[in-house]
Every structure is written in C-alpha cells, then in structure tokens.
Amino acid sequence: MKIIDLRSDTVTRPGPAMRSAMAQADVGDDVFAEDPTVNRLEKMAADMLGFESALFASSGTQTNLLALLSHCQRGDEYIVGQQAHTYRYEGGGAAVLGSIQPQPIEFEPDSTLDLAKVKRYIKPDDFHCARTRLLCLENTQAGKALPMHYLASAASFAKDEGLQIHLDGARIFNAALKRNVSAAVIATYFDSVSLCLSKGLGAPVGSLLCASSELIREARKWRKMLGGGMRQAGILAAAGIFALAHNRQRLAEDHENAALLAQGLSDIDEIAVDFHEAQTNMVYVDFPSESAALLPEFLQQRGILVSGGAKVRLVTHLDVAEEDIQRVVEAYKEFFSG
Ligand SMILES: *Cc1c(COP(=O)(O)O)cnc(C)c1O
C-alpha cells in the first residue's frame, strides 16, 4: 500500500531522474567558489528572480538567518509576523547569533502585516530604542499567496520608512503560480528573497538567498562563520537545478489536489475546513477534540500520515497524486461514520 504523507511538503524523496542528475554532477570546492554546479544553481536562481547574485545554503532557516545577519547589525530590529517562520520557528537565531531584536506583530487573516500597525511599531530615533532596520514578510504564509497589490504597498512603505525588506519565500513558486505572475515579479518588491528547494520543488536539501552582490558578499562571510561552507556541494546543487527546471510548473497539481481535498472534506459535517481564496498546497482543518486524539492512528493504519491536534495542516506535494486524495477523503469519511 502506498503511504500518503500529508504532514509536510518537505517529505518528498528524489526520484530516479533527480538522483541521476546528482550522480553526474560536476563538482569542485565551493568554499573556493570552484564548484561549477553550485555556481550554475546560484546564477540560475539569481536570474530567475531578477537579482544580481545568490547563495546556496543547507536550509531555509540558514538563508533567512544569513539575510537577517546581513541586513542588520547588533542592536537593530526586524519587524516580523507573530507566526512567521523567521520569528517563531528558527530557534531565535537572529537574537541568539545576531543580537538582532525581533518585533513580532499578529498576521492579518490574509497573512499580510497591516502596514499601519507596522508603522506604529517602528521605533523613534531615540537612544532608548533599538534601531528598526528591516521588515520581513512571508509568501506563501500558512499556504496563502499574498495579494500582489499588497506587495507593492509594502515595498513603497518600506522605502518611505527607510527600511530594508526581506521575503521568506520558502514557497515563492507556489505564490507566483497562484497569483499568475513569475517569481521575478514578486521578487521586485524585495531587497532579498530566501527560497527553499526542499519543499514542493522536491530536492532533498537546500535553499537559496537571492539579493544584491553586496548583500550576498556579506552573507557568504556569515555562512562560513555558521559552519555552512560546504565543499563538493554540487551533488546537492544538481538536485536543486533539476528541481527548478522540472518541478515548478507542476506545483499547480498540488494546488488542484489541495482544492479537491478541501472540497471532499467539507462534505463531512464534523470537519471545519478553512480553505482560503489564496490557499495553495495546504488545507487547514479543525476536528472535534475527541476525534483529534484518535485520527492520526486510525489514518496511519490506512497508510495515511497526518500531524496530530485539533487544528491540522494537510499538505499536498510531488508524492501525492490525485487518486490519493480520494483515498484520504474516504478514510476520513470512514472514521466519522464509524
Ligand atoms: C520550511 C520553511 C522555511 C525553512 O525551513 P528549513 O526546514 O530550515 O529549510 C522557512 N520559512 C518557511 C515559511 C518554511 O515553511
């Protein structure tokens, strides 16, 4: 029986074609900037997003941290969403390793940060306060693609306020597909973008920070300090090149499958489905708490893996096919009819 894993889009495994690209990769020492495959991936990503330069790193946590360390100095502040990955899920790295103070603000229901609220949190030029330096957005956030007009407003707001603006674009290609624009159009509104190769794009490892040559030079120094200077990393970069070349357009299938799943589950009275207009490859569902405790094991016995809890995120990806969605919906129906 095929295992259907809906816990995250990070669970994908590289297929034969990606593995073959990895096996055949030309490599060199990337700390000497001599790995031709890493260099090719960095140029490919920079060109794709319309930046001067890019830097390959082990994870999105690291590329976001590199961005924070490169934009901000000790005693600076970044404004960020309360539930944002760069605040909540990165171990407090900016504060621990950069002495950078976060100023978290609650996301709006559409995953934007209200710019009037952001403005109220910008610190005055006063020696009592940290120096507000950077605004961080996330796209997609909780699977939602931010509206394009919002990105334009946020960019001009940041400019007016003298702030840098960084995008945690772990799933920027999902956002671009949803908004029917290229990722480069989204990227025009930011000074730096971090993107993940190991989410829906299906590579086993890796993220890229894209920005100006000057910022990337700074980030490269921090990457080495963090122990992130990898040597013959071309083997990993080859998977990233394959992912960017072959797995971007097919993200649309993940969005369609998520919509099918949302639709199927909404027929079940006990499940509250929160599927937003802007949703991409994630479906958020609420269960009665007595069911929530029993569901993961019930589903696991039927070859379906989900996270526990009364509010759960179901994520579609490369290794989930349309026929799998039917199986998942049937399993939930079986649970609630039993
Ligand atoms: C996954 C993810 C990251 C990076 O996570 P890593 O596991 O460190 O690669 C960053 N931001 C968001 C929104 C993510 O979902």
The ligand as a Tripos MOL2 file, in Angstrom:
@<TRIPOS>MOLECULE
LIG
   15    15     1     0     0
SMALL
NO_CHARGES

@<TRIPOS>ATOM
      1 C1         10.3210   25.3570    5.6770 C.3       1 LIG1
      2 C2         10.3090   26.8110    5.8170 C.ar      1 LIG1
      3 C3         11.4950   27.5370    5.9850 C.ar      1 LIG1
      4 C4         12.8600   26.8850    6.0390 C.3       1 LIG1
      5 O1         12.9140   25.7450    6.7710 O.3       1 LIG1
      6 P1         14.1250   24.7170    6.7240 P.3       1 LIG1
      7 O2         13.4930   23.4920    7.2410 O.co2     1 LIG1
      8 O3         15.1690   25.2730    7.5860 O.co2     1 LIG1
      9 O4         14.5800   24.6100    5.3070 O.co2     1 LIG1
     10 C5         11.4060   28.9010    6.0730 C.ar      1 LIG1
     11 N1         10.2250   29.5210    6.0110 N.ar      1 LIG1
     12 C6          9.0670   28.8650    5.8550 C.ar      1 LIG1
     13 C7          7.8000   29.6330    5.7730 C.3       1 LIG1
     14 C8          9.0740   27.4900    5.7580 C.ar      1 LIG1
     15 O5          7.9270   26.8290    5.6070 O.3       1 LIG1
@<TRIPOS>BOND
     1     1     2 1
     2     2     3 ar
     3     2    14 ar
     4     3     4 1
     5     3    10 ar
     6     4     5 1
     7     5     6 1
     8     6     7 2
     9     6     8 1
    10     6     9 1
    11    10    11 ar
    12    11    12 ar
    13    12    13 1
    14    12    14 ar
    15    14    15 1
@<TRIPOS>SUBSTRUCTURE
     1 LIG1         1 GROUP 0 **** ****
